[in-house]
Amino acid sequence: MIPKYLPIFNDKNYKHIILTSGRAGTKSSYAAIRTDYQIVSDPHGSAVVLRKHHNKLRKTVYKEMLRGINRLQVPKNRFYITKSPMEITYKKYDTTIYFSGSDGIDDTKGIIDEDKPIKLVVLDELTEFFDDGEGEDELANIEATFVRGNKAGFQMIYLYNPPKNPNAPINVWCKKMEQRPDCIHIHTDYRDVPVEWLGQDLIDSAEAMKRSDEKMYRWTWLGEPVGVDELIYYMFSDRHRAKPEPDRIYERVYIGGDYGQQNATTYQAFGLDNYRKKFTGLGEYYHSGRDTGRQRSPSEYAQDLVDFIDKIQEQYATRIFYVFLDPSAKGLQEEIRRATRDLGDQVLVRDAKNDVALGISRVQKALAFDVMTIAPAQSRAIEEFGLYEYDKKSIEKGKEVPIKDNDHCMDAIRYAVMGAWGRIKRWLPTDETEEEYIVDIAQKEMEEDGYI
């Protein structure tokens, strides 16, 4: 573990340990080593690792705890390691690491260990407890659940990357906790970690972002709550505008579509360039009934999409088109399926994932890491990039709510990025907070050896 964590490893004076970081700050690695050490060093104390949602446990914290066993160099055959229930038990002491979500109050109450009381509670991705849960009240309830039966040595470790907004509830909570004598807050970033652990490529990625967008660098890599600009895509600039190469072949094209009856309907198309690791803007369709004075029916919009696809296919020899549409536009979806029926599997129509905050974050990443480009032909999108804003009052309240204006192209682009994210994310630097994207050698070895 990095030197910055060594002073707290065996320090039981602190009941609450808050670990924050930027990208690659190794807080998850520390928490795994500390949690595994808990059950092999204390015959009388177990541990529990919580995330807000059950479905994220196995690919994140469970994997990290398995890595921690390897890092401690404890033989794997000294543990019972099971997936259902998800537990890691040290055979010698019968002490256990339990894994659970906190979707409801009953999730945590059922974990109380009468024989080996919970001495350590780890809460990973703490922002989820504030964004999707009850925040500070929920944390207090979790503490009350597990502190019972402990005479001394009970600790809670909280892990998260600070949100941009200093007014975000979790940032306010952290400032309050820092005033408590039984709490310590340690913040790390990639500069605290030996280069050989991270690799020079990761360092180069950080430095490249620092040169191109220092504010995004300070938040992404240093983990600083730098504040939220009212302009959502403030990082969009001339460097993102690029005319697609006319002779390039795009086997897959992703089209995001935003539909409106009175408002505008737009399709924004992007080609997947695996060779250059780019999500390349190819073109746009845009029609506003309000601006033109002529409304178009869903069947007309469907035919316009077919014409738009034909044009792209002819120019770039595309074999497969993925169309991600506004989930509320069911009528348009049916018309598009009808209009593209003769194309078979060439056009695949899907509901767009409409998580606005997550989608905006991913578009920002694609821009900040220079993965996404916008073609000059996407003129309406270029215009909206300079106008799309958060409501200033929402920022002051610690939440970021986009103003519902100048957002049609922005919604369509967000749908396309969300639809292609499974491929785009491979071109971004490895982020230890997104463990589901990382192949876990330790777990595979254990499965092959029959320990899981």
C-alpha positions in Angstrom: 0.0 0.0 0.0 1.1 3.6 -0.5 3.0 5.3 2.4 0.1 7.7 3.0 -2.1 4.9 4.3 0.5 3.3 6.6 -0.2 5.4 9.8 -3.9 4.4 9.9 -3.5 0.6 9.2 -3.3 -0.5 12.8 -4.7 2.7 14.4 -7.9 1.9 16.2 -8.3 5.4 17.7 -10.4 6.5 14.8 -13.9 5.2 14.5 -14.6 6.8 11.1 -12.0 6.7 8.3 -12.9 8.7 5.1 -10.8 7.9 2.1 -11.3 10.1 -1.0 -9.2 10.3 -4.1 -9.0 11.2 -7.7 -8.5 8.6 -10.4 -6.0 5.8 -9.5 -5.6 6.9 -5.9 -5.5 3.2 -4.7 -8.0 3.7 -1.9 -9.9 0.6 -3.0 -6.7 -1.4 -2.9 -6.0 -0.2 0.7 -9.5 -1.0 1.8 -9.3 -4.5 0.5 -6.0 -5.2 2.2 -7.2 -3.7 5.4 -10.5 -5.8 5.3 -8.8 -9.1 4.5 -6.3 -8.4 7.3 -9.2 -7.9 9.7 -10.4 -11.5 9.4 -6.9 -13.1 9.5 -5.6 -11.1 12.4 -8.5 -10.8 14.8 -10.1 -14.1 16.0 -13.1 -12.3 17.3 -14.1 -9.8 14.5 -15.7 -10.1 11.1 -16.2 -7.5 8.5 -18.9 -6.3 6.1 -18.6 -4.5 2.8 -21.5 -2.5 1.5 -22.5 -0.8 -1.7 -25.9 0.8 -2.2 -27.0 -1.7 -4.8 -26.6 -5.5 -4.8 -25.9 -5.8 -8.5 -22.6 -4.0 -8.3 -21.0 -6.1 -5.6 -19.5 -9.1 -7.4 -17.7 -7.1 -10.1 -16.3 -4.5 -7.8 -15.7 -4.9 -4.1 -15.8 -8.7 -4.1 -13.1 -8.9 -6.8 -11.1 -6.3 -4.9 -11.1 -8.4 -1.7 -9.9 -11.4 -3.7 -7.0 -9.3 -5.0 -6.3 -8.2 -1.4 -5.8 -11.9 -0.4 -3.1 -12.2 -3.1 -1.5 -9.0 -2.0 -1.3 -10.2 1.6 0.3 -13.4 0.3 -2.0 -15.6 2.4 -2.5 -19.0 0.7 -5.9 -19.2 -0.9 -6.7 -22.6 0.6 -7.0 -21.0 4.0 -10.3 -19.4 3.0 -13.8 -20.6 2.2 -14.7 -18.4 -0.8 -18.3 -18.5 -2.0 -20.4 -16.6 -4.5 -23.8 -17.5 -3.2 -23.9 -16.3 -0.5 -21.1 -13.9 -1.4 -18.7 -14.4 1.5 -15.0 -14.9 2.3 -14.3 -16.9 5.5 -10.9 -17.4 7.2 -11.0 -21.1 8.2 -8.7 -20.8 11.2 -10.9 -18.3 13.1 -14.2 -18.7 11.2 -14.2 -14.9 10.7 -16.0 -13.7 7.6 -16.2 -10.8 5.2 -19.9 -10.4 4.2 -21.0 -8.5 1.1 -24.3 -6.7 0.9 -26.3 -4.0 -0.8 -28.2 -1.4 1.2 -31.3 -1.2 -0.9 -33.5 -1.6 2.1 -33.2 -1.7 5.9 -33.5 -5.5 6.0 -30.4 -5.9 3.8 -28.0 -5.0 6.6 -29.9 -6.2 9.6 -29.6 -9.8 8.5 -25.8 -9.7 8.6 -25.3 -9.3 12.3 -22.9 -11.9 13.5 -23.5 -12.9 17.1 -20.4 -15.1 17.5 -17.9 -13.0 15.5 -19.3 -9.4 15.7 -18.7 -7.0 12.9 -15.6 -5.0 13.7 -15.1 -3.3 10.3 -17.7 -1.8 8.0 -16.6 -0.7 4.5 -18.9 1.5 2.4 -17.8 1.7 -1.2 -18.9 4.3 -3.7 -20.4 6.3 -0.9 -21.9 8.8 -3.3 -24.6 6.2 -4.2 -25.8 6.4 -0.6 -26.4 10.1 -1.0 -27.7 10.1 -4.6 -29.9 7.0 -4.4 -30.4 6.7 -0.6 -31.0 8.7 2.5 -27.5 10.0 2.9 -26.3 10.9 6.3 -29.4 9.3 8.0 -28.7 6.0 6.2 -25.1 6.0 7.3 -26.2 6.6 10.9 -28.6 3.6 10.7 -25.8 1.4 9.3 -23.5 2.4 12.1 -26.2 1.7 14.7 -26.8 -1.7 13.2 -23.3 -3.0 13.4 -21.8 -1.2 16.4 -23.9 -3.2 18.8 -22.0 -6.0 20.5 -18.6 -4.2 20.1 -16.8 -3.1 23.2 -13.9 -1.5 21.4 -12.2 -1.5 18.0 -15.2 -0.9 15.8 -14.4 1.1 12.6 -16.1 2.3 9.5 -14.2 3.1 6.2 -15.9 5.3 3.6 -14.7 5.4 0.0 -15.6 7.8 -2.7 -14.4 10.2 -5.4 -15.6 13.7 -4.5 -18.3 15.2 -6.7 -17.4 18.4 -8.6 -19.9 20.5 -6.7 -18.6 21.6 -3.3 -22.3 22.0 -2.3 -23.0 18.3 -3.0 -24.5 16.7 0.2 -21.7 14.2 0.5 -19.1 17.0 0.4 -21.0 18.9 3.1 -21.2 15.7 5.2 -17.4 15.1 4.9 -16.7 18.7 6.1 -18.9 18.0 9.1 -17.2 14.7 9.9 -13.8 16.3 9.8 -14.7 18.2 12.9 -15.2 15.0 14.9 -12.2 13.8 17.1 -13.0 10.2 16.2 -12.8 10.8 12.4 -9.8 11.1 10.0 -10.0 12.1 6.3 -7.2 11.1 4.0 -7.2 12.2 0.3 -4.9 10.7 -2.3 -4.3 11.0 -6.0 -2.1 9.3 -8.6 0.9 11.4 -7.6 1.0 9.5 -4.3 1.4 6.2 -6.0 4.7 4.8 -7.4 4.8 5.2 -11.2 5.7 1.5 -11.6 2.4 0.5 -10.0 0.4 2.6 -12.4 2.4 2.5 -15.6 3.7 5.4 -17.6 0.7 5.3 -20.0 -1.6 6.3 -17.1 0.7 9.1 -16.1 0.9 10.3 -19.7 -2.9 10.3 -19.9 -3.2 12.5 -16.8 -0.6 14.9 -18.0 -2.2 15.2 -21.4 -5.5 16.1 -19.8 -3.8 18.7 -17.6 -2.5 20.4 -20.7 -5.8 20.3 -22.5 -8.3 20.9 -19.7 -6.8 21.7 -16.3 -10.2 22.0 -14.5 -11.3 18.6 -15.7 -7.8 17.3 -14.7 -8.1 18.6 -11.2 -11.4 16.9 -10.7 -10.8 13.7 -12.5 -7.2 13.0 -11.5 -6.7 15.0 -8.3 -10.3 14.6 -7.0 -10.8 18.2 -6.2 -14.4 19.6 -5.9 -13.6 22.2 -8.5 -17.1 23.6 -8.8 -19.7 23.2 -11.5 -19.8 25.5 -14.5 -23.2 26.5 -15.7 -22.2 25.5 -19.2 -22.3 21.7 -19.1 -19.9 20.9 -21.8 -17.5 23.8 -21.1 -14.6 21.5 -22.3 -15.9 21.4 -25.9 -13.6 23.3 -28.2 -12.2 23.5 -31.7 -10.1 20.5 -31.0 -13.2 18.3 -31.0 -14.4 19.5 -34.4 -13.1 17.2 -37.1 -14.3 16.3 -40.6 -14.6 12.5 -40.9 -12.2 11.0 -43.4 -14.2 10.3 -46.6 -12.5 6.9 -47.4 -12.8 5.4 -43.9 -15.0 2.4 -43.4 -17.1 2.3 -40.2 -18.5 -1.2 -39.7 -20.7 0.1 -36.8 -22.5 3.4 -36.6 -24.4 4.6 -33.5 -27.3 7.0 -34.0 -28.9 8.8 -31.1 -32.4 10.2 -31.7 -34.4 12.7 -29.8 -38.1 13.1 -30.9 -40.4 16.0 -30.5 -43.8 16.8 -32.0 -43.8 20.5 -31.5 -40.1 20.6 -30.6 -37.2 19.5 -32.8 -36.5 15.9 -33.8 -32.8 15.1 -34.5 -30.6 12.1 -35.3 -26.9 12.4 -34.4 -24.6 9.7 -36.0 -21.2 8.5 -34.9 -18.8 5.9 -36.3 -16.9 3.5 -34.2 -13.2 3.8 -35.2 -11.4 1.0 -33.3 -8.1 1.7 -35.1 -7.9 5.3 -34.0 -9.9 4.8 -30.8 -12.4 7.5 -31.7 -16.1 7.9 -31.6 -16.3 10.0 -34.8 -19.2 12.3 -35.6 -20.5 11.7 -39.1 -23.5 13.8 -39.5 -26.9 15.0 -38.2 -30.5 15.2 -39.2 -32.5 18.0 -37.6 -36.1 19.3 -38.2 -38.1 21.7 -36.0 -41.8 22.0 -36.7 -41.9 25.1 -34.6 -39.1 26.8 -36.5 -40.2 25.7 -40.0 -43.9 26.0 -39.5 -44.4 22.4 -40.8 -45.0 19.4 -38.5 -43.9 16.0 -39.7 -45.5 12.7 -38.7 -43.7 9.8 -37.1 -43.8 7.9 -40.4 -42.1 10.8 -42.1 -39.5 11.0 -39.5 -38.9 7.2 -39.9 -38.5 7.6 -43.6 -36.1 10.6 -43.0 -34.0 8.2 -40.8 -33.9 5.6 -43.5 -32.6 8.2 -46.0 -30.1 9.4 -43.4 -28.9 5.8 -42.9 -28.7 5.2 -46.7 -26.5 8.3 -47.1 -24.1 7.1 -44.3 -24.0 3.6 -45.6 -23.2 4.7 -49.1 -20.3 6.9 -47.9 -18.8 4.7 -45.2 -19.8 1.2 -46.2 -21.4 0.6 -42.8 -22.7 -2.8 -42.1 -24.6 -2.3 -38.8 -26.5 0.7 -37.4 -27.6 0.9 -33.8 -30.4 3.4 -33.3 -30.9 4.6 -29.7 -34.2 6.6 -29.3 -35.8 8.6 -26.7 -37.6 5.9 -24.6 -40.8 7.9 -24.6 -41.0 7.9 -28.5 -42.7 4.5 -28.8 -44.7 5.5 -31.8 -41.6 6.6 -33.7 -39.8 3.4 -32.7 -42.6 1.3 -34.3 -42.5 3.4 -37.5 -38.8 3.0 -37.7 -39.0 -0.7 -37.3 -41.6 -0.8 -40.0 -39.6 1.4 -42.3 -36.3 -0.6 -41.8 -37.9 -4.1 -41.9 -36.4 -4.9 -45.3 -32.9 -4.1 -43.9 -33.1 -7.0 -41.5 -30.4 -7.1 -38.9 -28.6 -4.1 -40.4 -30.6 -1.6 -38.3 -31.1 -2.4 -34.6 -33.5 -0.1 -32.8 -33.1 0.2 -29.0 -34.5 2.2 -26.1 -31.9 4.8 -25.0 -30.6 4.7 -21.5 -32.0 7.9 -20.0 -29.9 8.4 -16.9 -29.2 12.1 -17.5 -26.5 12.6 -14.9 -24.6 9.5 -15.8 -25.0 10.2 -19.5 -23.6 13.8 -19.2 -20.7 12.4 -17.2 -19.8 9.9 -19.9 -20.1 12.5 -22.7 -17.8 14.8 -20.6 -15.3 11.9 -20.3 -15.5 11.2 -24.1 -14.7 14.9 -24.7 -12.1 15.4 -22.0 -10.1 12.4 -23.2 -10.5 13.4 -26.9 -12.3 10.2 -27.8 -15.3 11.9 -29.4 -15.3 14.3 -32.3 -18.1 16.3 -33.9 -18.3 16.8 -37.6 -18.8 20.3 -39.1 -22.0 18.9 -40.6 -23.4 18.6 -37.1 -23.9 22.3 -37.0 -27.0 22.2 -34.6 -25.1 20.1 -32.2 -22.1 22.4 -32.3 -24.4 25.3 -31.5 -26.0 23.5 -28.6 -22.7 22.6 -27.0 -22.2 26.3 -26.4 -25.7 26.8 -25.0 -26.5 23.7 -22.9 -26.5 24.8 -19.2 -27.3 23.7 -15.7 -29.9 25.6 -13.7 -27.8 28.0 -11.5 -30.2 27.5 -8.5 -29.9 23.7 -8.7 -26.1 24.0 -8.5 -26.3 26.2 -5.3 -28.5 23.5 -3.8 -25.9 20.8 -4.5 -27.7 19.2 -7.4 -27.0 19.7 -11.1 -30.3 19.9 -13.2 -30.0 20.8 -16.9 -32.2 23.6 -18.2 -34.7 22.1 -20.6 -33.7 24.3 -23.5 -31.1 23.9 -26.3 -31.0 20.2 -25.5 -32.3 18.2 -28.4 -29.0 17.4 -30.0 -27.4 17.1 -26.5 -30.0 14.4 -25.6 -29.4 12.6 -28.9 -25.6 12.6 -28.5 -26.0 11.4 -24.9 -28.1 8.5 -26.1 -25.5 7.5 -28.7 -22.7 7.7 -26.2 -24.6 5.6 -23.6 -25.4 3.1 -26.3 -21.8 2.7 -27.3 -20.3 3.0 -23.9 -19.3 -0.6 -23.6 -16.8 0.0 -26.4 -15.9 3.6 -25.7 -14.9 2.9 -22.1 -12.1 0.6 -23.3 -10.3 3.6 -24.8 -10.3 5.5 -21.5 -7.6 5.2 -18.8 -8.3 2.4 -16.3 -10.3 3.7 -13.4 -10.1 1.7 -10.2 -13.6 2.9 -9.3 -15.0 1.0 -12.4 -13.8 -2.4 -11.6 -16.4 -4.1 -13.7 -14.3 -3.1 -16.7 -11.1 -4.8 -15.5 -10.3 -8.5 -16.0 -9.6 -10.0 -12.6 -6.8 -12.5 -12.7 -7.0 -13.3 -9.0 -10.6 -14.4 -9.3 -9.9 -16.5 -12.4 -7.0 -18.3 -10.6 -9.2 -19.1 -7.6 -12.0 -20.4 -9.9 -9.6 -22.6 -11.8 -8.1 -23.9 -8.5 -11.5 -24.8 -7.2 -11.6 -22.3 -4.3 -14.7 -20.5 -5.6 
